[in-house]
């Protein structure tokens, strides 16, 4: 299931030294062009999963801080 991607931009002007710098902030929601996979689907309730890619083995693991680390 694709989740909406949000883009954020600010419209206006800021100063950097004596030079004006344009800034933009426009929020737009649209479907993601990339497939979205929940990490829970990959990890299947465990803390790590082995991924085979181009003949190489990688391990994707979830840390205690709920972050993901991919190692070879």
N, C-alpha and C positions, 0 to 999 in steps of 0.2 A: 504494500500500500504506500503510495507516494505521499509525502508530507509537503505542505507548502513551504517554500523557501522565502525568507524575508530579506529584502535589501533595504538598507537604510542610508539616506543621504541628507545633508543639511544644505538649505538654500540661503545664501546671504554673502556677506564679505567679512573677513577678519583681517587684521594687520599683522604682518611679520616684519618687524623693524619699521621701515618707512614704506614698504611695499604692500599693497592690498593683496590678500590671498582669497580667492573665491572658495566658499564652502557650500556644500549642498546636503540636505537631509530629506530624502523622499522615501517613504516606507511603501513597499510594494510586496504583495503576497501573490505567488504564482506556484504552480506545481513544479516539483524538481524534475529536471531532465534525466537525473541519475536514479537508478534503483535504490530504494531505502530498505535496509535490513536492520531490525532491532538487534542489539547486541545479545539480548536474552535468547534470541533465536539461534545465534551462532554458538553461544556458550552452553545452551541447553541445561541451564540450572547448575552447571559446574563452574569452576573458577578458571578453566582454561580449555583450549581446543587446539588441535593440530591442523594446520593448513598446508596442503601440498600445492606448490606452484612451480611450474616449469622444472620439475624434477628435484626441487628443493623443499625441505621441510621447515616450516615456521611454526612458532607457538604464539598464540594470542592468549594473553591472560589478563584477568581483572585484578587490580590491586585492592588492598584494604581501603584505600581512599576512593574507590569506585572509578578508577581510571583504567584505560586499556593500554597494554604494552605488547608490541609485536617484536619477537626476537627470532633470529635465525638459528 
